[in-house]
Amino acid sequence: MTESRPLVSACLIVRNESESLPACLASLEGLVDEIIVVDTGSTDGTEQIAREFGVRVVGEAWQDDFSH
């Protein structure tokens, strides 16, 4: 029987992070099982950068609160 282990996800809530996102995503490679980027309306190419890294991208309108 193969022993299973918990999966680890990195979830990032971002907006207009094109300058810092590549380094952030690169630093997570090999450390987590999946990366999910929740983009809250970027206009600077952030979403495209995330897609180029092959991570899951979800669009969500910013509602002035991280708890929504």
N, C-alpha and C positions, 0 to 999 in steps of 0.2 A: 504494500500500500504506500502510495506517495504521500508524504507529509505536506499539507497545504500551509501556506503562510498568508497572513493578511496582506491585502493589496494597499499600496500607499498612493494617494492622489495629491497632486499640488494644484490648488485652485487659486487663480489670480484674478482679482477684479481690477480692470485697467481702463484708462482713458488717456489717449494721447501720450503713450509711453514709447514711441518709436526709438528714442535715443537709448533708453535703458533696457528695453525688453529683450533684445538679442542676448546680452550678457546674462540677464536673469534666467532666460530659458536654457542657455548653454550650461549654466551652473547646475541646473536640475537634472540634466541628462544623466542617466544611469543611476540616479538616486531614488527616483520614483517610478511607479508603474504607468502612470498616466499624468498628463498635464492638461488642465482645462483652463482656458482663458475666457473670462466673461468680460466682453467689451461693452462699455457703457456709452458708446457714441463717439469713438475716436474719429478724428478728421485728418490724421497725420500718417496714415499707413500702418498703424499699430496692428490692425486686424490682418492685413496681408503678411506682415512679418511673422505673426503667430502661425498663420497657415503654412508659410514656408518652412517652419520648424516641424510641421506635421502634427501639431497639437490640436485638440478639439477646441473649436471656437464657438462660443454662444453669444449672441447679441441680446442685450437687455438694456432697456431705457433706464437712465439714472433717475432715481426717485428721491434724491436728496437724503438717502439713508442706506446704510449697508445692510440693514436687517430685512429688507424686502426681498 
